[in-house]
């Protein structure tokens, strides 16, 4: 009886002393991140994590980076994507699963695993798909383990990556829990897509996206094919231009961005190609190969491939295309990790019309 009493007391003491630590480990804080002209994105973030928001020059969406303030290092990266106006919604679960599957296939050659399974994320307020893989040859000082996927909350998609070395399971578990806690709160006063006469108007017709350029004479159309419009505000540089537009991959594996400019801004085919070459020559750790120029229908086209010096198997195929129609210069950038032929096929599906006044 005495032994039982001592054991019971010891158990109570262990629980009492363990509880504060367990509480600290599980403690989270609600943090909010603005989505320009859309609303806010909120996460339940572990209290002992720091965060940093970065804004790339060539993309409208920010990337939020989360890291532990102490202990074993890891990194959780989240990039939200949201529609440019009311009445638009992101792809469904099947399309998101397809995107994640394609990404897993792309990185498989550099992974230790022979098979990479796609798993379902069921969070408290966000759902999605993800996979985990081990880098066969991580860079010095880099991360060996990666978990990557796409989740949805409301009308916002979140592309997320979790990078870790030691204690991978704990980092992945905490990262998935945070992503799964995401809540999107849209602003009541947000604008409808295309309301401003100075912005690109985006509509849909017979399975096609229809883009009308400011001031409204030129119409560009192409198959929807799982593409999702991205927000065009707030990243600085060319993406703040009212004629800018951006569509994210979807099941097609294509990323499309572009600009409508006044025809007078186009200085000719050779100058157009020279400007692109100049930008490609200053990409630092990224190599550019197989630059070719050609004419495809009305388009002046340059194709090229890009890859990190440290990861030559991570190839991205790119296509730039320019065309002047009436008083408008259309400048497209199409990219894919699948093939150059896929980019050319997509460009051939793009139609240009002139609206009658």
C-alpha positions in Angstrom: 0.0 0.0 0.0 2.9 2.3 0.9 4.6 1.6 -2.5 1.4 2.3 -4.3 1.1 5.7 -2.4 4.7 6.6 -3.3 4.1 5.7 -6.9 0.9 7.7 -7.1 2.7 10.8 -5.6 5.6 10.4 -8.0 3.2 10.3 -10.9 1.4 13.4 -9.7 4.7 15.3 -9.3 5.8 14.2 -12.8 2.6 15.5 -14.3 2.8 18.8 -12.4 6.4 19.4 -13.5 5.8 18.2 -17.1 2.7 20.2 -17.7 4.3 23.7 -18.0 6.8 22.4 -20.6 4.1 20.7 -22.5 2.0 23.8 -22.5 4.9 25.9 -23.7 5.5 23.4 -26.5 1.9 23.5 -27.6 1.4 27.3 -27.1 0.4 29.2 -30.2 -0.4 32.8 -31.1 -2.7 34.1 -33.8 -0.8 36.0 -36.4 -2.2 37.9 -39.4 -0.7 38.7 -42.8 -2.3 41.2 -45.2 -3.2 40.1 -48.7 -3.4 43.4 -50.7 -6.8 44.3 -52.1 -8.2 41.0 -50.7 -8.1 40.6 -46.9 -5.9 38.9 -44.3 -4.5 35.4 -43.8 -4.3 34.2 -40.3 -2.3 31.2 -38.7 -2.0 29.7 -35.3 1.8 29.9 -35.1 3.9 28.3 -32.3 4.9 31.1 -29.9 8.6 30.2 -30.1 8.7 30.7 -33.9 9.8 33.9 -35.7 8.4 35.0 -39.0 9.6 37.1 -41.9 7.7 38.3 -45.0 9.5 38.7 -48.3 8.2 40.2 -51.5 9.8 38.9 -54.8 10.1 41.5 -57.5 8.7 39.3 -60.2 5.6 37.9 -58.4 2.7 39.6 -56.7 2.4 37.1 -53.9 4.6 37.4 -50.7 6.4 34.4 -49.1 6.2 34.0 -45.3 9.1 32.3 -43.7 8.8 30.7 -40.2 11.8 29.5 -38.2 12.3 28.4 -34.6 13.9 31.1 -32.3 16.1 28.4 -30.7 16.8 24.7 -30.9 17.3 22.6 -34.0 16.9 24.6 -37.2 14.1 24.1 -39.7 12.2 26.4 -42.1 8.5 26.6 -43.0 7.7 28.6 -46.2 4.2 29.6 -47.2 3.2 31.5 -50.4 -0.5 32.5 -50.6 -2.3 32.9 -53.9 -5.6 34.7 -54.1 -8.0 35.6 -57.0 -7.9 39.3 -58.2 -11.6 39.9 -57.6 -15.0 38.6 -56.4 -16.7 35.8 -58.3 -13.4 33.8 -58.8 -12.4 30.8 -56.9 -9.4 28.5 -56.9 -9.2 25.0 -58.3 -10.8 22.1 -56.4 -9.2 19.2 -54.5 -8.6 17.0 -57.6 -6.7 19.8 -59.4 -4.6 20.6 -56.3 -3.8 16.9 -55.9 -2.7 16.8 -59.5 -0.4 19.8 -59.1 1.3 18.2 -56.0 1.6 14.9 -57.9 3.4 16.7 -60.8 5.7 18.4 -58.4 6.6 15.1 -56.7 7.4 13.6 -60.1 9.7 16.6 -60.9 11.9 16.2 -57.9 11.9 12.4 -57.8 15.2 12.1 -59.7 17.0 14.0 -57.0 15.3 12.1 -54.1 16.4 9.1 -52.1 13.0 7.6 -52.2 12.0 5.2 -55.0 8.4 6.1 -54.4 6.9 9.4 -53.2 3.3 9.1 -51.9 0.9 12.0 -52.0 -0.9 12.5 -48.6 -4.0 14.3 -47.6 -3.8 17.3 -45.2 -6.9 17.7 -43.0 -6.4 20.8 -40.9 -8.8 22.6 -38.5 -9.7 25.1 -41.3 -7.5 24.3 -44.3 -7.2 21.1 -46.4 -4.8 20.0 -49.2 -2.2 17.6 -50.4 1.5 17.1 -49.7 4.5 14.8 -50.0 7.8 14.3 -48.3 11.2 13.5 -49.8 14.8 13.2 -48.9 17.4 15.1 -51.0 20.0 12.8 -52.4 22.7 15.4 -52.4 21.9 18.4 -50.2 24.0 21.5 -50.5 26.5 22.3 -47.7 24.6 23.9 -44.9 21.2 23.1 -46.6 18.3 20.9 -45.6 18.1 17.2 -46.3 14.4 16.6 -45.7 11.5 18.4 -47.6 7.8 18.3 -47.2 5.9 20.3 -49.9 2.3 20.7 -50.9 -0.7 23.0 -51.5 -3.5 23.7 -49.1 -6.7 25.8 -49.5 -8.6 27.9 -47.0 -11.6 29.8 -48.4 -10.5 31.3 -51.7 -6.8 31.3 -50.9 -4.3 28.7 -52.0 -1.1 28.2 -50.0 2.0 26.7 -51.5 4.0 25.4 -48.6 7.4 23.9 -48.0 8.9 22.5 -44.8 12.7 22.0 -44.7 14.5 20.2 -41.9 17.5 18.1 -41.0 17.3 16.6 -37.5 14.0 16.0 -35.7 12.2 16.0 -39.0 9.0 14.5 -37.7 8.5 17.3 -35.1 9.1 20.0 -37.6 6.7 18.5 -40.2 4.0 17.9 -37.6 4.2 21.5 -36.3 4.4 22.9 -39.9 1.4 21.0 -41.1 -0.6 21.9 -38.0 0.1 25.6 -38.7 -0.8 25.4 -42.4 -3.9 23.5 -41.5 -5.0 26.3 -39.0 -5.0 29.0 -41.7 -8.1 31.2 -42.0 -8.8 33.7 -44.8 -10.8 36.8 -43.9 -11.8 38.7 -47.1 -12.3 42.4 -46.9 -15.9 43.6 -47.3 -14.9 46.5 -49.5 -12.7 44.5 -51.9 -13.1 45.4 -55.6 -14.7 43.1 -58.2 -12.2 41.8 -60.8 -11.8 44.2 -63.6 -13.8 47.0 -62.2 -11.1 49.6 -62.7 -10.9 50.8 -66.3 -7.1 51.1 -65.8 -6.6 47.4 -65.0 -6.7 44.2 -67.0 -10.3 42.9 -67.0 -10.5 39.1 -66.5 -13.5 37.1 -67.6 -14.5 33.6 -68.7 -16.2 32.3 -71.9 -16.6 28.8 -73.2 -13.8 27.3 -71.2 -11.5 30.2 -71.9 -10.1 33.0 -69.9 -10.8 36.3 -71.6 -8.5 39.3 -70.8 -9.3 42.8 -72.0 -6.4 45.3 -72.1 -6.7 48.9 -71.0 -8.3 50.9 -72.6 -10.3 47.9 -73.8 -9.7 47.3 -77.6 -7.5 44.2 -77.5 -8.8 40.9 -76.1 -6.5 38.0 -75.3 -8.0 34.5 -74.7 -6.6 31.1 -73.8 -7.9 27.8 -72.3 -8.6 27.8 -68.6 -7.1 24.3 -68.2 -6.8 24.5 -64.4 -5.0 27.9 -64.4 -5.8 30.3 -61.5 -5.6 34.1 -61.8 -3.1 35.6 -59.3 -3.3 39.0 -57.6 -1.4 41.7 -59.5 -1.0 44.3 -56.8 1.7 45.4 -54.5 5.0 43.7 -55.5 6.7 46.6 -57.1 8.3 46.9 -60.5 6.5 45.7 -63.5 3.9 43.8 -61.5 2.4 47.1 -60.3 1.7 48.1 -63.9 -2.1 48.2 -64.6 -1.5 46.0 -67.7 0.1 43.2 -65.7 -1.6 39.7 -65.3 -0.5 36.5 -63.8 -1.9 32.9 -63.8 -0.6 30.0 -61.7 -0.1 26.5 -63.1 -2.9 24.3 -62.1 -3.2 20.9 -63.7 -1.6 22.2 -66.9 1.8 22.7 -65.3 2.0 26.1 -66.9 2.7 29.5 -65.3 1.7 32.5 -67.3 2.4 36.2 -66.8 2.4 39.1 -69.1 1.8 42.8 -69.8 -0.3 44.9 -72.0 1.7 48.0 -73.1 1.3 50.8 -75.6 2.5 49.8 -79.0 5.0 52.7 -79.0 6.9 51.0 -76.1 7.9 48.1 -78.5 11.3 49.0 -80.0 11.4 46.2 -82.5 12.2 42.5 -82.5 16.0 42.7 -82.1 15.8 45.2 -79.2 13.1 43.0 -77.5 15.4 39.9 -77.7 18.5 41.9 -76.6 16.7 43.2 -73.5 15.7 39.7 -72.5 19.2 38.4 -73.0 20.6 41.2 -70.9 18.3 40.2 -68.0 19.2 36.6 -68.3 22.9 37.3 -68.1 22.5 38.6 -64.5 20.9 35.7 -62.7 23.7 34.8 -60.3 23.5 31.1 -59.3 21.1 30.3 -62.1 22.4 29.1 -65.4 20.6 29.8 -68.7 21.0 27.5 -71.8 19.4 26.7 -75.1 18.4 30.2 -76.1 16.6 30.2 -79.4 14.5 32.8 -81.2 11.8 32.2 -83.8 8.5 33.4 -85.2 5.4 31.6 -84.2 2.3 33.0 -85.9 2.2 36.7 -85.0 4.6 36.3 -82.0 8.3 37.1 -81.8 9.4 34.2 -79.6 12.5 33.4 -77.5 12.8 30.1 -75.7 15.4 29.1 -73.1 15.9 26.8 -70.1 17.1 27.7 -66.6 18.4 25.7 -63.7 20.3 26.3 -60.4 24.1 25.5 -60.7 23.8 23.2 -57.7 20.7 21.4 -59.0 21.0 20.9 -62.8 18.1 18.4 -62.7 15.7 21.2 -61.6 15.1 22.5 -65.1 12.6 25.2 -65.9 11.6 25.8 -69.5 10.7 29.4 -70.5 9.1 31.2 -73.4 8.9 34.9 -74.0 6.6 36.1 -76.7 5.9 39.6 -78.0 3.3 40.8 -80.4 2.0 44.2 -81.5 -1.7 44.5 -82.4 -3.5 47.8 -83.1 -2.2 50.2 -80.4 -1.2 47.5 -77.9 2.0 45.5 -77.4 1.4 42.2 -75.7 4.4 40.7 -73.8 4.0 37.1 -72.5 6.2 35.0 -70.2 5.2 31.3 -70.1 7.2 28.8 -68.0 6.9 25.1 -67.2 9.0 22.3 -65.7 7.6 19.8 -68.1 8.9 20.6 -71.7 9.5 23.3 -74.2 7.0 21.8 -76.5 4.3 22.3 -73.9 5.0 26.0 -73.9 4.9 26.3 -77.6 1.6 24.4 -77.7 0.1 26.7 -75.1 1.2 29.8 -77.0 -0.5 28.5 -80.2 -3.7 28.2 -78.2 -3.6 31.9 -77.3 -5.9 34.0 -79.4 -5.9 37.8 -80.0 -9.0 39.7 -81.0 -9.8 43.4 -81.7 -13.0 44.6 -80.2 -15.2 46.7 -82.4 -15.8 50.2 -81.0 
